C-alpha cells in the first residue's frame, strides 16, 4: 500500500493501470484494506487507477467512490 501511495502522482498511464490492478487484487484478499485505502485517497487517485481498483465492487459502492469530488 505504501508503494501505491508513492505512485499516486506518477504521470504514466501504464503505472496507473498497474497500481489499479494491484489494488484490485488486494481487494480480493482483504476488501477492508482496499476500502480503507480508497477512503483516504479516492479523491486524488488518477481516474484509470481508481476504475481498475473498483472493478469488483458492487455498482452502488463503485459509484459512491467515482462520484467523490476531486
C-alpha positions as CSV (number, residue, x, y, z in Angstrom):
1,X,0.0,0.0,0.0
2,X,2.9,2.3,0.6
3,X,4.2,1.7,-2.9
4,X,0.7,2.6,-4.3
5,X,0.7,5.8,-2.2
6,X,4.1,6.7,-3.6
7,X,2.8,6.2,-7.2
8,X,-0.3,8.4,-6.9
9,X,1.4,11.3,-8.6
10,X,3.1,9.3,-11.3
11,X,2.3,10.7,-14.8
12,X,2.4,7.4,-16.7
13,X,-0.9,5.8,-17.6
14,X,0.6,2.3,-17.6
15,X,1.7,2.9,-13.9
16,X,-1.9,3.9,-13.1
17,X,-3.2,0.7,-14.7
18,X,-0.6,-1.5,-12.9
19,X,-1.3,0.1,-9.5
20,X,-5.1,-0.1,-10.1
21,X,-4.8,-3.8,-11.0
22,X,-2.7,-4.4,-7.8
23,X,-5.2,-2.6,-5.7
24,X,-8.0,-4.7,-7.2
25,X,-6.0,-7.9,-6.3
26,X,-5.5,-6.6,-2.7
27,X,-9.3,-6.1,-2.5
28,X,-9.9,-9.8,-3.5
29,X,-7.8,-10.9,-0.5
30,X,-8.8,-8.2,2.0
31,X,-11.6,-5.8,1.0
32,X,-11.3,-3.8,4.2
33,X,-7.7,-2.9,3.3
34,X,-8.7,-1.6,-0.1
35,X,-11.7,0.3,1.2
36,X,-9.5,2.0,3.8
37,X,-7.0,3.0,1.1
38,X,-9.8,4.3,-1.2
39,X,-11.5,6.2,1.7
40,X,-8.2,8.0,2.2
41,X,-7.1,8.5,-1.4
42,X,-10.1,8.2,-3.8
43,X,-10.2,12.0,-4.4
44,X,-6.6,12.1,-5.6
45,X,-6.3,8.8,-7.4
46,X,-5.8,9.0,-11.1
47,X,-9.1,8.0,-12.8
48,X,-7.6,4.9,-14.5
49,X,-6.2,3.7,-11.2
50,X,-9.5,4.2,-9.4
51,X,-11.5,2.4,-12.1
52,X,-9.2,-0.6,-12.1
53,X,-9.3,-0.7,-8.3
54,X,-13.1,-0.6,-8.2
55,X,-13.6,-3.3,-10.8
56,X,-15.0,-5.9,-8.4
57,X,-17.1,-3.6,-6.3
58,X,-20.9,-3.6,-6.4
59,X,-22.4,-0.9,-8.7
60,X,-23.7,1.3,-5.8
61,X,-20.3,1.2,-3.9
62,X,-18.4,1.9,-7.1
63,X,-20.5,4.9,-8.0
64,X,-20.0,6.2,-4.5
65,X,-16.3,6.3,-5.0
66,X,-16.4,7.6,-8.6
67,X,-18.7,10.5,-7.6
68,X,-16.4,11.8,-4.9
69,X,-15.4,15.4,-5.6
70,X,-11.8,15.9,-6.6
